[in-house]
């Protein structure tokens, strides 16, 4: 297990993590690793796109309407012909499969993690 170096509270406060709801899921055959293209509604922040390597544990139908947590203040990243605008957060399993982080009860889209 790789333990990361300690950061300050100010470093943590720079990361803008928000709740969102997945409103669109598409296959992403151009991606190097199996992935989906997602559109996520972040309420007042609008709709953002993300590429996510979550095909091991999730079918497209399971993801529609699912609330997730994502970092929304990273720079945009070009992945093949797709521009990813946020990073969905998840937990890596033993085989690098990703389990998404999500609220245990419904919350408004765009609410901050703190």
Secondary structure as GFF3:
##gff-version 3
##sequence-region A 1 114
A	DSSP	alpha_helix	9	13	.	.	.	ID=ss1
A	DSSP	beta_strand	17	27	.	.	.	ID=ss2
A	DSSP	beta_strand	36	41	.	.	.	ID=ss3
A	DSSP	three_ten_helix	43	45	.	.	.	ID=ss4
A	DSSP	beta_strand	47	52	.	.	.	ID=ss5
A	DSSP	alpha_helix	60	63	.	.	.	ID=ss6
A	DSSP	beta_strand	67	71	.	.	.	ID=ss7
A	DSSP	beta_strand	77	79	.	.	.	ID=ss8
A	DSSP	beta_strand	82	84	.	.	.	ID=ss9
A	DSSP	beta_strand	87	88	.	.	.	ID=ss10
A	DSSP	beta_strand	90	92	.	.	.	ID=ss11
A	DSSP	beta_strand	98	100	.	.	.	ID=ss12
###
